[in-house]
């Protein structure tokens, strides 16, 4: 047993020196202090790097199909009243969503940008005068089911338009202009024209979200009063006389959910128009993005880049005034993955820091000690100089 212990003792690469042979110097103490301070700061720095989350980026081909795209928006129109503002969406497949109201809220603002009333879903309200007129032309009778006329815009004989909104929607489907709402019983009873007059000079903030197919398309904010189909000829003369000002401020615009570090380039952008009418266009390239955090669920969202263009209203082009957002999808998807340094790597770096500094400090101390000793010896024998 003693022989085994003796052999193990002989393996010691850290031989101990008797204290009687120690020689402590001032330079050694200063070097030890400096190296200890350096070790401390490097260890703190390494600990910070170990605790820091690193985001790795990887580009892959986007192979997803049949998904939906969620668009979040908050846009202020200081010179367009809420009753005259409409949100439409269309994609390259031909699917249209006209005068979108679901998950969309409008807020009336005055000419100074102050809120006039609390959020409203922008319904015209209840009838104000007279009994509703039935499709056959007579007033509604007691216990009779109401079925209002669509004034020639119905798609089937049994279709009813029981509100001004439904008449306007029927005319929109047909691509017909609705130039005098007071000619329609529903709009007259609901005071639609009076509401337009009441909101004259006001602005509107529209915010909410909409879901569209994941394909190229556009959504746009246009005048809801004309209610003509997007591809039908527009009455440009009416636009010019009415002075439709498309000044706007984009408070927020994003495609999908937010994730750490996301930048939406249109947030806070504003454009003010001095002359009425015109068409302001944003061409957006949507880049699918997947964010995988260290903890928590995976976030599937989108980034986007954008270019802008303004086109003045020309009778020959017959383009409707409004703010248009044209979007298309990139074939490349960005994957963000949160990672941090492994513990073994952190431990290796700690050992490298401590061992490296002590080794370098030992070399410096040995150089100074032996150099001073040699210099002192030369001075004693008179060989210096």
C-alpha atoms as one frame of an Amber mdcrd trajectory, in Angstrom:
protein
   0.000   0.000   0.000   2.799   2.373   0.889   4.448   1.616  -2.438   1.263
   2.529  -4.307   0.908   5.790  -2.374   4.534   6.593  -3.055   4.049   6.120
  -6.777   0.959   8.335  -6.744   2.950  10.957  -4.809   5.610  10.890  -7.513
   2.923  11.897 -10.070   2.468  15.286  -8.380   3.279  17.986 -10.939   2.763
  20.693  -8.327   5.782  20.190  -6.027   5.510  22.151  -2.791   8.249  24.591
  -1.823   9.179  25.049   1.783   8.237  28.429   3.156  11.815  28.983   4.251
  12.738  29.289   0.584  10.002  31.824  -0.301  11.111  35.242  -1.439   8.309
  37.820  -1.632   8.925  41.032  -3.583   7.098  44.331  -4.090   6.934  43.795
  -7.836   5.418  40.340  -7.304   2.761  41.824  -5.036   1.856  44.499  -7.608
   1.706  41.931 -10.407  -0.512  39.665  -8.265  -2.873  42.572  -7.508  -3.055
  43.627 -11.156  -3.633  40.059 -12.355  -6.360  39.519  -9.732  -8.187  42.663
 -10.877  -7.874  41.553 -14.507  -9.221  38.092 -13.642 -12.177  39.637 -11.814
 -13.238  41.863 -14.722 -12.744  39.119 -17.298 -14.790  36.688 -15.191 -17.614
  39.224 -14.883 -17.499  39.819 -18.635 -17.542  36.095 -19.354 -20.470  35.611
 -16.976 -22.376  38.347 -18.810 -21.718  36.646 -22.146 -22.870  33.341 -20.686
 -26.139  34.835 -19.431 -26.717  36.837 -22.625 -29.138  35.448 -25.170 -27.770
  35.215 -28.691 -30.114  35.343 -31.691 -29.074  33.158 -34.592 -30.438  33.921
 -38.059 -31.064  31.373 -40.778 -32.610  31.817 -44.228 -34.687  28.975 -45.692
 -37.129  28.548 -48.550 -40.727  29.190 -47.506 -42.748  26.103 -48.421 -45.906
  26.940 -46.458 -49.206  26.874 -48.333 -52.798  27.754 -47.608 -52.081  29.950
 -44.606 -53.744  33.190 -43.553 -52.029  36.543 -43.128 -53.093  38.788 -40.256
 -52.715  42.519 -40.888 -52.811  44.899 -37.913 -53.315  48.593 -38.622 -53.934
  51.908 -36.903 -54.198  54.822 -39.329 -55.428  58.380 -38.862 -57.058  60.413
 -41.647 -57.268  64.015 -40.388 -59.398  65.259 -43.318 -61.797  62.344 -43.969
 -64.834  61.732 -41.766 -65.590  58.233 -40.521 -68.857  57.981 -42.427 -66.995
  58.492 -45.716 -64.120  56.082 -45.003 -64.148  52.487 -46.176 -61.651  49.615
 -45.919 -61.549  47.114 -48.788 -59.288  44.152 -49.506 -58.693  42.051 -52.631
 -56.150  39.394 -53.606 -54.923  37.980 -56.919 -57.378  35.076 -56.706 -60.206
  37.594 -57.050 -61.501  37.243 -53.493 -62.843  40.588 -52.307 -63.820  41.989
 -48.929 -65.603  45.306 -49.337 -66.339  47.914 -46.677 -64.870  45.703 -43.952
 -66.419  46.276 -40.525 -65.574  43.085 -38.629 -62.743  43.640 -36.104 -62.449
  47.240 -37.349 -63.103  50.282 -35.166 -63.484  53.916 -36.193 -62.962  56.923
 -33.934 -64.107  60.412 -34.876 -61.555  63.188 -34.330 -61.808  66.968 -34.668
 -59.575  69.186 -36.797 -57.041  69.309 -33.943 -56.778  65.536 -33.699 -58.766
  65.213 -30.447 -61.159  62.313 -29.956 -64.792  63.362 -30.366 -66.464  60.250
 -29.067 -65.567  56.885 -27.631 -64.922  53.997 -30.021 -67.786  53.113 -32.293
 -68.262  50.281 -34.749 -69.653  52.818 -37.214 -73.233  51.728 -37.612 -75.587
  54.426 -38.785 -78.108  53.811 -36.022 -81.805  53.155 -35.658 -84.489  54.531
 -37.989 -85.493  58.076 -37.140 -88.727  58.741 -39.009 -91.647  57.019 -40.653
 -92.455  53.391 -41.128 -90.198  51.243 -43.298 -91.308  50.799 -46.888 -91.683
  47.216 -48.053 -90.223  45.928 -51.298 -93.672  45.966 -52.887 -93.945  49.705
 -52.157 -96.303  49.895 -49.181 -95.554  50.674 -45.549 -94.890  47.790 -43.216
 -98.058  46.607 -41.449 -98.543  45.170 -37.976 -97.006  41.660 -37.543 -95.607
  41.834 -41.067 -92.011  40.803 -41.696 -89.952  43.631 -43.081 -88.218  43.153
 -46.442 -86.849  46.368 -47.886 -86.085  46.978 -51.510 -82.549  46.920 -52.910
 -83.721  49.240 -55.705 -82.761  46.953 -58.540 -79.419  45.842 -57.088 -80.645
  42.561 -55.559 -79.101  39.369 -56.901 -82.258  37.294 -56.359 -85.961  37.991
 -56.077 -86.104  37.109 -52.389 -83.145  39.297 -51.335 -83.955  42.088 -48.883
 -82.109  45.291 -47.974 -83.334  46.343 -44.543 -80.779  49.045 -43.810 -78.841
  51.756 -45.598 -75.667  49.687 -45.245 -77.323  46.749 -47.022 -78.482  48.962
 -49.889 -75.005  50.411 -50.233 -73.485  46.918 -50.197 -75.926  45.732 -52.879
 -74.985  48.693 -55.092 -71.321  48.008 -54.469 -71.701  44.410 -55.641 -73.323
  45.638 -58.825 -70.655  48.260 -59.376 -73.222  51.044 -59.348 -72.662  54.507
 -57.966 -74.820  55.678 -55.059 -74.878  59.413 -55.555 -78.052  60.466 -53.670
 -78.826  58.290 -50.617 -81.962  60.327 -49.843 -83.644  58.566 -52.781 -83.606
  55.346 -50.767 -86.065  54.873 -47.942 -83.597  53.096 -45.630 -80.930  55.810
 -45.899 -83.488  58.592 -45.584 -85.012  57.144 -42.402 -81.576  56.552 -40.860
 -80.459  60.095 -41.593 -77.436  59.048 -43.626 -77.055  62.352 -45.473 -77.508
  64.292 -42.249 -74.746  62.278 -40.656 -72.432  63.180 -43.529 -73.231  66.826
 -42.901 -72.765  66.451 -39.129 -69.297  64.941 -39.589 -68.153  67.458 -42.162
 -64.709  68.843 -41.308 -63.874  65.935 -39.004 -61.175  63.310 -39.299 -61.124
  59.621 -38.489 -58.821  57.077 -36.913 -59.413  53.526 -38.091 -57.732  50.608
 -36.354 -58.123  46.875 -36.000 -57.058  43.835 -37.983 -58.053  41.762 -40.978
 -57.162  38.288 -42.184 -56.375  37.702 -45.842 -55.097  34.793 -47.885 -51.345
  34.354 -47.975 -50.922  35.558 -51.533 -50.337  38.825 -53.323 -53.087  41.387
 -52.913 -53.913  44.801 -51.553 -56.040  46.552 -48.977 -57.015  50.151 -49.292
 -58.801  53.001 -47.584 -61.127  54.766 -49.987 -64.286  56.818 -49.981 -67.251
  54.668 -49.032 -69.901  57.048 -50.325 -69.564  56.221 -54.012 -69.689  52.463
 -53.334 -68.543  51.429 -56.767 -66.790  48.195 -57.610 -62.993  48.340 -57.484
 -62.669  47.469 -61.195 -65.599  49.526 -62.453 -65.171  53.056 -63.886 -65.238
  55.718 -61.179 -66.928  59.072 -61.342 -63.777  61.180 -61.216 -65.702  64.405
 -61.622 -67.580  63.691 -58.431 -64.300  63.085 -56.608 -62.826  66.351 -57.809
 -65.865  68.347 -56.779 -65.993  66.731 -53.375 -62.321  67.321 -52.523 -61.255
  63.979 -51.045 -58.084  64.704 -49.027 -55.984  61.557 -48.511 -53.599  62.974
 -45.906 -52.850  60.247 -43.374 -50.628  59.162 -40.515 -49.757  55.495 -39.958
 -49.659  54.941 -36.216 -49.072  51.214 -36.583 -48.888  48.681 -39.385 -47.709
  45.103 -38.924 -48.163  41.720 -40.538 -48.654  39.093 -37.842 -47.759  39.029
 -34.152 -44.955  41.043 -32.603 -41.701  39.370 -31.563 -38.584  40.708 -29.755
 -36.618  43.117 -31.913 -39.219  43.517 -34.659 -39.072  46.755 -36.659 -42.119
  47.932 -38.604 -40.799  50.595 -41.018 -44.145  52.366 -41.481 -44.908  52.980
 -37.806 -45.134  56.735 -37.258 -44.967  57.624 -40.969 -47.189  60.522 -42.032
 -48.009  62.179 -45.328 -50.021  65.377 -45.705 -51.560  66.389 -48.999 -52.102
  70.024 -49.892 -54.313  69.420 -52.932 -57.448  67.245 -52.876 -57.684  63.748
 -54.329 -54.855  61.550 -55.551 -53.722  58.005 -54.914 -51.016  57.212 -52.382
 -49.507  53.748 -52.785 -47.322  51.596 -50.553 -45.642  48.591 -52.174 -44.806
  46.091 -49.456 -42.631  42.975 -49.568 -43.648  40.634 -46.750 -40.974  38.253
 -45.451 -42.241  35.287 -43.380 -40.433  35.108 -40.047 -40.321  32.425 -37.358
 -38.992  33.397 -33.935 -38.018  30.552 -31.580 -37.340  31.823 -28.023 -35.428
  29.953 -25.347 -38.648  29.630 -23.394 -42.210  29.932 -24.560 -44.063  29.153
 -27.774 -42.728  29.696 -31.275 -43.872  33.002 -32.811 -44.820  32.931 -36.492
 -44.873  36.442 -37.877 -43.592  38.598 -40.734 -41.171  41.386 -41.485 -41.611
  43.731 -44.416 -39.901  46.340 -46.546 -41.738  49.108 -48.339 -41.523  51.682
 -51.119 -43.932  54.595 -51.600 -45.462  56.309 -54.592 -47.983  59.101 -55.069
 -50.107  59.317 -58.213 -52.207  62.372 -58.932 -55.780  61.902 -60.050 -56.128
  62.116 -63.829 -59.411  61.759 -65.634 -57.826  59.536 -68.268 -56.701  57.032
 -65.691 -59.990  57.085 -63.743 -58.328  55.875 -60.560 -60.088  56.308 -57.207
 -58.464  58.547 -54.611 -57.338  56.759 -51.479 -54.471  55.077 -49.678 -53.499
  51.696 -51.122 -51.253  49.028 -49.612 -50.044  46.481 -52.178 -48.343  43.472
 -50.610 -46.518  40.448 -51.959 -44.746  37.587 -50.210 -41.075  36.680 -50.327
 -40.093  33.108 -51.191 -37.442  33.223 -48.450 -38.318  32.708 -44.791 -36.208
  34.010 -41.901 -35.739  31.822 -38.831 -34.606  33.503 -35.613 -33.480  31.166
 -32.826 -32.479  32.267 -29.345 -29.437  30.454 -27.906 -26.792  31.054 -25.265
 -23.299  29.715 -24.489 -23.231  26.184 -23.040 -22.065  25.687 -19.448 -19.097
  23.553 -20.515 -17.944  26.286 -22.875 -18.361  28.838 -20.089 -16.338  26.647
 -17.692 -13.607  26.199 -20.304 -13.336  29.942 -20.801 -13.132  30.510 -17.035
 -10.247  28.065 -16.720  -8.529  29.645 -19.729  -8.840  33.115 -18.193  -7.537
  32.135 -14.750  -4.771  29.876 -16.042  -3.715  32.218 -18.827  -3.460  35.324
 -16.630  -1.557  33.511 -13.870   0.836  32.034 -16.429   1.509  35.396 -18.084
   1.785  37.082 -14.676   4.307  34.419 -13.585   6.409  34.998 -16.684   6.364
  38.775 -16.167   7.185  38.393 -12.472  10.033  35.976 -13.244  11.457  38.344
 -15.863  11.346  41.307 -13.500  12.732  39.333 -10.541  15.650  37.761 -12.394
  16.384  40.948 -14.307  16.516  42.956 -11.093  18.654  40.286  -9.455  21.149
  40.278 -12.366  21.275  44.047 -12.395  21.922  44.133  -8.677  24.711  41.567
  -8.961  26.473  43.594 -11.679  26.262  46.666  -9.512  27.905  44.815  -6.613
  30.868  43.716  -8.704  31.176  47.084 -10.416  30.479  45.880 -13.945  27.452
  48.104 -14.513  28.166  50.943 -16.908
